[in-house]
């Protein structure tokens, strides 16, 4: 399974960005799709996940500001990020996880920079 993230860039604090992650297989076959991020000097952290039944889970730091969604017709998962803060600056990457299919794939990240 291959994933390709896009949509990162430079934005001012308070602004918005939408990240997209294109998946090479039908996403209805993927149990969980997720977005993770890593800042310099920090460990990778979970941002948000969405299950095949569309149940969502968010890090407390982004709850209420970020929204994860999936479009099966386009085999794409999105991360809408609003009210961005400088602390949101990181490389964001997407993940596809299906334990029973032995799938745990990561895409190359996209850089999000939030200026104060």
C-alpha positions, 0 to 999 in steps of 0.5 A, a space after each residue: 500500500 502506497 500513500 502520498 500526502 500533500 497540501 502542506 505549506 506556510 500559513 499564519 497563526 489562525 489560518 487554515 490548511 487542508 491536507 490530503 493523502 492519496 491511497 493506492 488501494 481502495 480505502 474501504 479495505 483499510 481498517 484505520 487511516 490516520 494522520 501523525 506529525 513530528 516536530 524537530 526534536 520530538 517524537 512522532 505523535 498521533 493527530 487523528 484517526 478514522 476507522 472504516 466505520 468512520 469513527 474518529 479519534 483526535 489528539 487533545 491538542 487538536 480536538 475542535 480545530 482539526 477534522 479528519 475525513 475519508 472519501 472512498 470514491 477518491 481513495 483519499 483521507 483528508 485533514 482539515 486544520 483550522 485555527 492553526 498555532 505555531 505549535 502545529 508546525 511539523 511534518 505531517 504524514 499519513 498511515 494505513 493500518 489493517 492488522 489482519 491484512 498485515 498492512 501498516 504503511 506510511 507515506 512521505 510527509 508534508 511540511 506544515 509551518 505556522 508563523 506567529 
